[in-house]
Amino acid sequence: MHLQLAERRREPFHAVLERVRQRGEVTSTTDVELAVNLLPGPAFYRRVVAHYPFPRAHSGAIVDHVLAVITH
């Protein structure tokens, strides 16, 4: 049950990144699975592990950073 829920939550990230890869906006060797893990990781750490609030501005910054890495 938990695995199915996690996969449903990850699917939108995976679908978008796969389309981006198919359009050639990132290299064909881009590890989509790794990128999917990188996107929610900082929010999870900040809220669940460190118990800090997660400012909205961090979401955009995280996406920008991940995209900067996978587009080069």
Secondary structure, 3 states (H helix, E strand, C coil): CHHHHHHHHHHHHHHHHHHHHHCCCCCCCCCHHHHHHHCCHHHHHHHHHCCCCCCHHHHHHHHHHHHHHHCC
